[in-house]
Amino acid sequence: MTTTTPTPPARSRVRRFLADLAGTPFGLAVLACLALAGWALWSGGILDTPMARQVRNSSVYAAPGVELDRTAAERIIGNRRLVVLMTAPGTDLAAACKEVRLATKSTLVLAMSPDGDDWDTYGCARFSSGDETKDFGRAMVAETTIGRGTDGFVDRPLEALKVIVVNYDRLVKAGIVPDGARTISPSLPRFLLAGAAVLGVVAGATTLYLGGRRAGRLAAVRRARRDERTDDRSALSAATAGLAQQLIDLDQTYARIGRTPRSGRDHQFLDRYRTLTTEYVALLDDLAPTAGDAATVVRLRERVDGLSRRAAELADRFTGPATARRPTAD
């Protein structure tokens, strides 16, 4: 009877995968990047509604069906800390204010919708000075004052905006609303991501620079070694040519003695000369692939020098010092 191992549930597999991932520096870096990216997306408004997305970078929102020259409306409000939501009739204005809460920090928001011949308004102040009591009182005054005087301009929204701006300026002069311009800047995670991107570029450029320098040094070392091997092979070729000349000089003596050897000394020369030429032929076979490494070139050079010394000794002993002298090779 065979037994089968039960498959772990998907939740357990995910938990095990995250545990394994968090157990390595690379995994921790990946999780940190994912958390930062999620934070950036959330604070950047990826979950924003169309209304919140609009007022995150603008001071006016006009719902579909509301006839409003947005360019002129933006020019009227300017850079004041004021956001106006012109919604469709019957809109829940309190819910609209709550909907844009994250996108309108440190501003005074006025949500308004046509209600017959009047505007239905709802204000919400997003200012905070750290004193909850004062903030509550100022918010009440600002929220109830900002929409006054707009009822006669339901058909002229730009004129209504001008009245709202006048009310806002009065609140600023009275110290109810803090003075200053509205600044629209990227969220902190976006700055962090931008900084990480800059650091990544700098680190990448530095890595490429250092890698290029290292590659250049390695290439210079390889070239120097290649030139050195080339010089060694050139010296080997010169030494081999000198050895060949020694053997040519000895060949004259070999031809003379080889016809009529008369003594044991002649036979000794013939034997040593034949051994020398045999080893020379074997050396030529090994010299054919001269593209060997430095150790091979050095070993062949030692063999050439050894044969050259023996050829010089043979010439000095049997033909005199003037014949088959050992050449000097660098």
Backbone torsions as a table, in degrees:
resi	resn	phi	psi	omega
1	MET	NA	127.7	-178.0
2	THR	-99.3	144.8	178.2
3	THR	-114.3	144.5	179.5
4	THR	-111.2	139.5	178.6
5	THR	-77.7	126.0	-178.8
6	PRO	-64.2	140.3	178.8
7	THR	-74.4	128.0	-179.9
8	PRO	-63.7	146.9	179.5
9	PRO	-63.2	161.1	-176.7
10	ALA	-61.0	-36.3	-179.5
11	ARG	-63.4	-39.6	179.0
12	SER	-66.7	-39.6	179.0
13	ARG	-64.5	-41.4	178.6
14	VAL	-64.6	-42.1	179.9
15	ARG	-63.3	-41.3	179.3
16	ARG	-66.2	-39.7	179.0
17	PHE	-63.0	-43.7	179.3
18	LEU	-66.1	-37.3	178.4
19	ALA	-64.6	-42.7	177.9
20	ASP	-65.2	-38.5	-178.9
21	LEU	-67.4	-40.2	-178.8
22	ALA	-74.6	-9.8	-178.6
23	GLY	-85.0	0.7	-179.8
24	THR	-125.6	151.2	177.1
25	PRO	-58.4	-39.5	178.6
26	PHE	-63.4	-42.3	179.2
27	GLY	-63.4	-41.2	177.3
28	LEU	-62.2	-40.3	178.4
29	ALA	-64.1	-40.5	178.6
30	VAL	-63.4	-45.3	179.6
31	LEU	-63.5	-39.7	178.5
32	ALA	-63.6	-41.8	178.4
33	CYS	-65.1	-39.8	178.2
34	LEU	-65.0	-41.3	178.6
35	ALA	-64.3	-42.8	179.1
36	LEU	-64.7	-41.0	178.9
37	ALA	-65.0	-41.1	177.5
38	GLY	-63.8	-42.0	177.8
39	TRP	-62.0	-42.7	-179.9
40	ALA	-63.5	-42.1	179.9
41	LEU	-66.2	-41.3	-178.5
42	TRP	-68.1	-48.8	-179.3
43	SER	-71.0	-22.7	177.7
44	GLY	-80.6	-6.3	173.4
45	GLY	97.6	29.2	-179.6
46	ILE	-66.5	-25.7	179.2
47	LEU	-97.1	7.8	-179.0
48	ASP	-65.9	147.3	169.9
49	THR	-77.9	167.2	178.3
50	PRO	-55.2	-36.5	179.3
51	MET	-66.3	-47.9	-179.6
52	ALA	-65.1	-38.2	179.3
53	ARG	-64.3	-33.8	-179.4
54	GLN	-69.9	-47.7	-174.4
55	VAL	-82.2	-4.9	175.5
56	ARG	-64.3	-32.3	-179.8
57	ASN	-123.0	15.9	-177.8
58	SER	-145.3	164.9	-179.6
59	SER	-104.2	-4.0	-176.0
60	VAL	-135.6	138.7	170.4
61	TYR	-126.4	131.0	176.7
62	ALA	-122.5	121.4	-179.3
63	ALA	-69.2	156.3	175.7
64	PRO	-55.6	132.8	-178.3
65	GLY	99.1	-15.6	177.5
66	VAL	-89.9	118.4	-178.7
67	GLU	-82.0	108.8	-177.6
68	LEU	-148.3	131.5	173.9
69	ASP	-81.0	99.0	-173.7
70	ARG	-64.8	-35.8	179.3
71	THR	-62.3	-45.7	178.3
72	ALA	-66.2	-37.5	179.5
73	ALA	-64.8	-42.1	177.6
74	GLU	-62.6	-37.7	-179.7
75	ARG	-68.2	-35.3	179.5
76	ILE	-67.3	-45.0	-177.9
77	ILE	-74.0	-34.9	179.7
78	GLY	66.9	-138.7	-178.4
79	ASN	-104.4	25.3	177.6
80	ARG	-68.2	156.9	176.2
81	ARG	-81.3	61.2	-174.3
82	LEU	-136.1	131.9	177.0
83	VAL	-127.8	128.9	-178.5
84	VAL	-117.0	127.5	178.1
85	LEU	-109.5	110.5	176.5
86	MET	-100.1	101.3	-172.7
87	THR	-102.0	175.3	-179.9
88	ALA	-75.8	158.0	178.6
89	PRO	-58.3	141.1	178.2
90	GLY	83.4	5.5	-179.6
91	THR	-72.2	142.2	174.1
92	ASP	-74.7	101.7	-173.0
93	LEU	-69.4	-35.5	177.7
94	ALA	-63.4	-40.5	177.6
95	ALA	-67.2	-35.0	177.9
96	ALA	-64.6	-41.2	177.5
97	CYS	-62.1	-42.3	179.9
98	LYS	-67.2	-32.2	-177.8
99	GLU	-65.0	-31.5	-177.0
100	VAL	-103.8	19.8	-173.9
101	ARG	-59.5	-48.2	-177.6
102	LEU	-71.2	-28.5	-176.0
103	ALA	-84.7	-10.5	-174.5
104	THR	-126.1	41.3	178.7
105	LYS	-64.9	144.5	177.6
106	SER	61.0	36.1	177.2
107	THR	-135.4	167.0	172.1
108	LEU	-105.1	118.4	-174.9
109	VAL	-105.2	134.7	174.0
110	LEU	-123.4	113.3	175.1
111	ALA	-96.4	132.7	-176.4
112	MET	-145.1	148.1	178.0
113	SER	-146.4	146.8	179.9
114	PRO	-63.6	136.9	177.4
115	ASP	-136.8	82.4	-175.4
116	GLY	71.9	-121.5	179.7
117	ASP	-94.1	5.3	-177.6
118	ASP	-124.9	172.3	172.6
119	TRP	-102.0	132.1	169.8
120	ASP	-90.3	120.4	-173.2
121	THR	-121.2	154.3	176.4
122	TYR	-151.0	119.8	-178.8
123	GLY	-102.6	150.8	175.5
124	CYS	-147.7	120.2	-178.4
125	ALA	-92.8	135.4	-178.8
126	ARG	-111.7	25.5	-178.4
127	PHE	-92.3	151.4	178.0
128	SER	-148.3	123.5	178.4
129	SER	-107.8	-3.5	-178.2
130	GLY	99.1	-16.8	177.6
131	ASP	-102.8	102.7	-173.7
132	GLU	-63.1	-36.7	-178.4
133	THR	-64.7	-49.1	179.4
134	LYS	-66.4	-40.1	-179.7
135	ASP	-62.0	-39.5	-179.1
136	PHE	-65.3	-44.5	-179.6
137	GLY	-66.0	-44.4	179.5
138	ARG	-64.8	-38.5	179.2
139	ALA	-63.9	-40.4	178.7
140	MET	-61.3	-45.0	-179.6
141	VAL	-64.5	-46.5	-177.6
142	ALA	-64.3	-42.0	-176.3
143	GLU	-68.9	-31.4	-179.3
144	THR	-88.8	-14.1	-176.2
145	THR	-99.1	-32.4	-168.7
146	ILE	-61.6	-29.2	-176.2
147	GLY	-98.3	6.3	-177.4
148	ARG	-68.3	141.7	174.0
149	GLY	84.5	7.2	-177.7
150	THR	-96.2	-5.3	-172.9
151	ASP	-64.2	-28.3	-177.2
152	GLY	-83.1	4.7	-174.6
153	PHE	-125.9	40.1	179.9
154	VAL	-64.5	-37.8	-178.9
155	ASP	-86.2	-5.0	-179.5
156	ARG	-129.4	80.2	-175.0
157	PRO	-63.1	-30.3	178.9
158	LEU	-66.5	-38.1	177.2
159	GLU	-66.7	-36.7	176.7
160	ALA	-63.3	-38.3	177.6
161	LEU	-63.9	-37.7	178.7
162	LYS	-63.2	-39.5	177.0
163	VAL	-64.5	-42.1	179.8
164	ILE	-62.0	-40.0	179.7
165	VAL	-65.4	-40.4	177.6
166	VAL	-61.9	-43.5	177.7
167	ASN	-61.1	-40.3	-179.6
168	TYR	-63.7	-44.5	-179.1
169	ASP	-63.6	-36.3	176.7
170	ARG	-64.8	-40.2	177.7
171	LEU	-63.4	-36.6	178.3
172	VAL	-66.4	-44.6	179.9
173	LYS	-63.8	-32.7	179.7
174	ALA	-80.2	-5.9	-179.8
175	GLY	79.7	11.7	179.2
176	ILE	-77.7	-40.0	179.1
177	VAL	-112.1	131.6	-179.6
178	PRO	-64.0	141.5	179.3
179	ASP	-77.2	161.6	178.6
180	GLY	128.4	162.0	-178.1
181	ALA	-91.2	153.0	175.5
182	ARG	-78.8	128.7	178.1
183	THR	-109.1	127.4	178.1
184	ILE	-108.4	107.3	-176.2
185	SER	-129.8	155.6	177.6
186	PRO	-62.0	154.3	-179.8
187	SER	-70.4	163.2	-179.0
188	LEU	-55.6	-44.7	178.9
189	PRO	-58.8	-32.8	178.3
190	ARG	-67.6	-38.1	174.7
191	PHE	-62.3	-41.9	179.8
192	LEU	-63.4	-42.8	178.5
193	LEU	-64.9	-40.3	177.7
194	ALA	-63.7	-42.9	177.2
195	GLY	-62.6	-40.7	177.9
196	ALA	-63.6	-37.8	178.0
197	ALA	-64.5	-42.9	178.6
198	VAL	-63.1	-45.4	178.6
199	LEU	-61.7	-38.3	177.9
200	GLY	-62.5	-41.8	178.7
201	VAL	-64.9	-45.1	-180.0
202	VAL	-63.3	-45.1	179.7
203	ALA	-63.2	-40.8	178.4
204	GLY	-63.8	-43.3	179.0
205	ALA	-64.2	-40.8	178.3
206	THR	-63.8	-42.0	178.7
207	THR	-62.3	-43.3	178.4
208	LEU	-63.4	-40.1	-179.7
209	TYR	-64.2	-49.1	-179.7
210	LEU	-65.6	-39.4	177.2
211	GLY	-63.5	-38.6	177.6
212	GLY	-64.8	-41.4	177.8
213	ARG	-63.7	-42.4	179.3
214	ARG	-64.1	-42.8	178.6
215	ALA	-63.3	-38.2	177.8
216	GLY	-64.0	-42.3	178.2
217	ARG	-63.8	-42.7	179.0
218	LEU	-63.8	-39.5	178.6
219	ALA	-64.6	-39.1	178.6
220	ALA	-64.9	-40.5	178.6
221	VAL	-64.5	-44.3	179.0
222	ARG	-62.9	-38.5	179.3
223	ARG	-66.7	-40.7	178.4
224	ALA	-62.6	-41.9	178.4
225	ARG	-65.4	-39.0	179.2
226	ARG	-65.2	-41.4	177.5
227	ASP	-64.4	-38.1	179.1
228	GLU	-64.8	-41.6	177.5
229	ARG	-65.1	-36.2	177.7
230	THR	-63.4	-42.4	177.9
231	ASP	-63.6	-41.1	179.2
232	ASP	-63.6	-40.6	179.0
233	ARG	-67.4	-36.0	177.4
234	SER	-64.2	-42.8	177.9
235	ALA	-64.2	-37.4	177.7
236	LEU	-63.7	-41.9	179.1
237	SER	-63.7	-40.6	179.3
238	ALA	-65.0	-42.2	179.2
239	ALA	-64.9	-37.8	178.6
240	THR	-65.4	-39.6	177.5
241	ALA	-64.1	-39.4	177.1
242	GLY	-63.9	-40.0	177.5
243	LEU	-63.4	-39.6	178.4
244	ALA	-62.2	-39.3	178.7
245	GLN	-65.6	-37.7	176.4
246	GLN	-60.9	-43.6	-179.7
247	LEU	-66.8	-34.7	176.7
248	ILE	-63.6	-41.7	178.2
249	ASP	-64.4	-40.3	179.3
250	LEU	-70.3	-24.8	-178.2
251	ASP	-63.7	-29.3	177.8
252	GLN	-64.8	-43.4	177.3
253	THR	-65.9	-39.4	179.1
254	TYR	-62.5	-40.6	179.9
255	ALA	-65.8	-36.6	-179.0
256	ARG	-72.3	-45.8	-176.7
257	ILE	-76.7	-32.6	-174.4
258	GLY	-64.3	-25.1	-179.6
259	ARG	-69.9	-44.2	-177.8
260	THR	-141.1	77.0	176.7
261	PRO	-66.6	130.1	-172.6
262	ARG	-112.5	-20.2	-174.3
263	SER	-140.7	171.1	176.9
264	GLY	-64.1	-29.1	178.5
265	ARG	-64.8	-39.4	177.7
266	ASP	-64.6	-44.0	179.1
267	HIS	-63.1	-35.0	177.7
268	GLN	-64.9	-40.7	178.1
269	PHE	-63.6	-45.1	-178.8
270	LEU	-60.9	-42.9	-179.6
271	ASP	-64.2	-45.2	-177.8
272	ARG	-68.7	-35.1	179.1
273	TYR	-68.1	-43.7	179.2
274	ARG	-62.9	-40.2	177.1
275	THR	-62.7	-41.3	-179.4
276	LEU	-63.7	-44.7	-179.6
277	THR	-68.8	-34.3	177.3
278	THR	-63.1	-44.7	178.4
279	GLU	-66.6	-31.9	178.1
280	TYR	-66.2	-42.0	178.0
281	VAL	-62.3	-42.5	177.7
282	ALA	-63.1	-36.4	177.7
283	LEU	-64.0	-40.5	179.3
284	LEU	-62.3	-36.3	177.4
285	ASP	-63.6	-37.4	179.1
286	ASP	-76.4	-23.8	-179.6
287	LEU	-78.6	-14.1	-176.0
288	ALA	-57.4	-53.0	176.3
289	PRO	-85.2	77.4	-174.6
290	THR	-79.5	5.9	-179.9
291	ALA	-88.6	23.7	-179.4
292	GLY	-71.2	-179.6	-179.2
293	ASP	-77.9	179.3	-175.8
294	ALA	-63.0	-37.5	-179.2
295	ALA	-63.3	-39.4	178.8
296	THR	-65.1	-42.2	179.4
297	VAL	-62.9	-42.2	179.3
298	VAL	-63.7	-41.8	-179.7
299	ARG	-64.5	-41.4	178.0
300	LEU	-66.6	-37.0	178.9
301	ARG	-64.3	-38.1	177.6
302	GLU	-64.1	-39.0	178.0
303	ARG	-65.5	-42.2	179.0
304	VAL	-62.5	-44.6	180.0
305	ASP	-63.3	-38.6	178.6
306	GLY	-64.2	-44.8	178.1
307	LEU	-64.9	-36.3	179.6
308	SER	-65.5	-40.2	177.9
309	ARG	-64.1	-42.5	179.8
310	ARG	-65.5	-37.8	177.6
311	ALA	-65.5	-39.1	179.2
312	ALA	-67.0	-41.5	177.9
313	GLU	-63.3	-40.5	179.6
314	LEU	-64.7	-39.9	179.3
315	ALA	-68.0	-41.7	-179.5
316	ASP	-65.0	-34.2	-174.8
317	ARG	-81.6	-36.8	-171.2
318	PHE	-110.7	-19.1	-178.1
319	THR	-123.7	-5.6	-178.9
320	GLY	97.4	159.4	-175.2
321	PRO	-68.6	-14.6	-176.7
322	ALA	-82.6	-11.2	-175.0
323	THR	-112.6	141.9	175.3
324	ALA	53.1	45.9	175.9
325	ARG	-67.9	147.0	-179.0
326	ARG	-70.8	123.5	-179.8
327	PRO	-72.8	155.8	176.9
328	THR	-96.7	119.6	-178.7
329	ALA	-119.0	135.2	178.6
330	ASP	-76.0	NA	NA
